[in-house]
Amino acid sequence: MTIAAINQLPDDEKRALYARFVPQELLDQFGISRALQDAQGNSLVKFSFRPGSTDVVIDLRHQVGAEDPLLYAHLTDSMNGQLLVLLYIINDPSSPRFDVDRMPNGTPTEFGSARRNLPAELAAMQAGLAPGQIRRGLRILQHAIPAFEQFVIQAGQSNYFVEPLYYHNAVIFERYGLAYAKGLRRMQELHEGFQPGGELLERLDGSTLFRMPDQAESIRGRSWAIHDGIAGSSYTDVTMYKRIGHPAELNTFPGARW
């Protein structure tokens, strides 16, 4: 079943189907029911799933009126009718917020692709966050990915695709068995560039705080440097996929630390 097919269902059926990939561990942690309501019965979720559309957006808050989503997901159908994850975010709502997603005047940054709020990005990096993170994550991918894969299976599909927004996303997804439909050679070239004698390592010259020499040694450090343009272009044109039950064994950054 495709996203387009699910979106043709009555609203209550659509909601029930899409709610299945919210990990139970997340609901338990924040006292949210499987119907995505709080203890008083208030709905904590907003869906965008118009009949006839080929995508769905799910915005789940941990409480009514929360500033940012607890979980935000944007799924669509690929050209071949397979599930494609465009965005999947889980935030820790109790952690400090960094305005990397908007300029001081409120203009969206489009995840730093259109413009960058450099003071916010620097503060986020120094606080241990990766590019694109407005808050610390909850580190529950080990629960979120199996829950999502159950949703994929229940939709009658055996694989799914993901478009990682940043270098660190791709490296993390490798650890959960995803392979590359597009971009493996680029990931290998990036790793080679950060090795002794590599051109990317040479560019970690301290010219900006996002380009310090020791950043070659960590996933997060490399991701910030790539986001800062050290590779000469933005991190795009990478697509990953997973055949459920058949994890790939890829590791483009051996011995990496976060």
N, C-alpha and C positions, 0 to 999 in steps of 0.2 A: 504494500500500500504506500503510495506516495504522499507527500505533504498536500499536494493538490487534492488527492482523493479524500484525505482526512478532513480537509477544510470544507468539503461538501456535506459533511455530516451535521446533524443538529448540534447546537452549541454545547449542550450538556455532555454529549458524547465526545466532542472534540476536547473539551476541558478535561474529561476523565482520562482520555488517551494521552494527552500531552503532560498531564500531571504525573504520569507514571515514571518519567525519567528524572524527577526530582528525588535525590537520594533520601531514603528514610532517615539516615543519620543526621542529615541537615534539618529535617522536620523535627526530629526528637530534640535536637540541641536547642531549638528556639520555640518549642511548644506549639508547633504548627500542625494542624490536622492534615490528613491525606487529601481532604477537600480544599486544602490551601487556605484555611481560615484560622483565626486566632481563637482563644478560649471563649471569647464572647460571640463567636460566630461571624465576625467581620471578615470579608474577603481580603486577602493580602496579595492577590495576584491580578495582573492585567494581561490579557491576551490580545494579540493582533493576528486574526486568522480569518479574514474575509472569505466567503465562498467565492471560488474562482481564482483565488490567489495561490501562488506556488511557494509561499513561505509563511513562517509563523514566528512571532516574537513573544517571548514569555518574560515577564517582569515580576519577580516575587520579592516582596519586602518582608522584613522580619517583624515589623509592626506597622500599624496604620500611621501614615504621615512620615515614614522614614525618608531621609534625604536621598539615599542611594539604594539600589537593589541589593538584596541578599544574593539572589541568583538572577542572572540575565542571560538569555539564550536567543540566538537568531538562527533558525534552520531554514533551509530551502531545498528544492529539488535540483539536482544536477541536470545537465542536458540529456543524460541517459535515464532520468527518473530515479536516481539514487540519492540517499540523504546526504546533504552537505551542510556541515556546521560552519557558519560564518563567524559566529561569536559565541563564547561560553565563558561567563565570568561568575565567580563566587567570591563575595567580599566578606570580610570580617567587619560587621557594622560597629563594633566597639573600638576599632583601631582608629588612629588619626587619619584625617582626610587630606590628600594632597591634590591641588587643583590642576593636575596635568591635562585634564580633559577640557579645560576652558581657560581663556585668557582673563586677565584682571577685569576687563570690561564685560565678561560673560560670553564672548564669542567662542563657539566650540573649536577645539583644536583638531578634531577628526583623528583622535589618537596620535597626535603629533605629526600626521602626514601633511596637513595643510599649513599648520603653524605650530610653534612650540612655546609653552610657558616655561622658559628656562629656569627661573627661580624655583618654581614648583617642582620641576623635574629634578633639579639638583637636591632639593630637600628630600624628595622621595628616594633618590638614590642613596643619600647619606643615611636614610632611615632603614635601608635594607630592602627596598622595593625594586622591582624590575620595571622596564619601560611599559607604559600604558596602565600601570596599577594606580588607582586613586586611593585604595586602601590595601592593607595587608590581606592576603588570602587566608582561607580557613584550612588549607592543606588537607582537603578530603577528596582529592582526585581518585584515591584508591577505592572510594565508595561511589563517586559520581560517575566514573567511566563504566563500571559494571551495570549501574542502574540505567545509564543511557543505552548500553548495548542490549539490555533486556527490552527496552522500548523499540529498538531497531528490529529485534527478532520478532516481537509481537506485531510489528508493522509488516512482517513477511519478507524482510530483507536480510541478507547475510553479510553485507559490508556497508561501510559508510566512509565519507570523505570529510576532511577538515582542512581549512585554510588558516595556518598559524599566522598571527599578525606580527610576531616577533621571533627572533632567533631562539630565545629561551623557550618559547612555546614548543617549537619543533623538537628541540633536544629533550624536553620533558616528555612529549608524546612518543618519542622513540622508546622511552623506558616503559611505556604501556603497550608496546607491540605494534605501533603504527609504522608503515613503510611510506615511501615517497612515490606518488604518481608523477610528480614533477618537482625538481629541485634538489635531488640527491647530490648531483655533481656540484651544485653551488654550495651545499653544506660542507662537502669534502674540501672544496677550494677555500672556504672560509677557515676551516680548521687548519689547513696547510698554511694559510696566510698568517696565522697566529703562532706558528712554530718558529724556532730560532732561524734567522735569516729571511723570514717571510716579510712581505711588504706591509701587512697589517700590523705585525709586531713593531716594525720600524715606525709606524705612524702613531703608536701609543707613546707620544713624545711629551705628554703633559701640556700640550697647547691649549686644551680645555680640561676641565675637571672630569669630563666623560672619557678622557683619553689618557689615563694614567698607566704607566708601564705594567703594573701588576694585574691589570684587568684581563690580560690574555689567559690567566690561570683559572678563571671562573666563568660559569655559564652566564651569570648575571652581569659580570663585568664586560664580557664580550658583547652581550646584547645591548648594553648602554652605548658602547663604542660604535656598534653597527648602526644603532638608532641615531647617533650623532653624525653619521655619514662617512665613517672611516673607510667603508668599502666602496665608496664612490657612488652608491645608489641606495635607494630605500629597500627595505626587506619586503620584497613582493615576489609574485610568481612561484610560490612554493605551495604545493598541494600534497596532503598526506592521506592515507587510507588505511583501513583495518578490515581484514577478513576475520569476522568473529570466530573465535576458536582456533585461529591460525596466526598467532602473534609473530611478527617479523622479529629478527634479531639484529637490529641495526644499532650502531653506536658511532656517530660521527665525531664525538668528543670523548675519547677514551680517558678514563681517570678523572673525569670532570668533577669539580665541586661546585656547589651552588654559588 
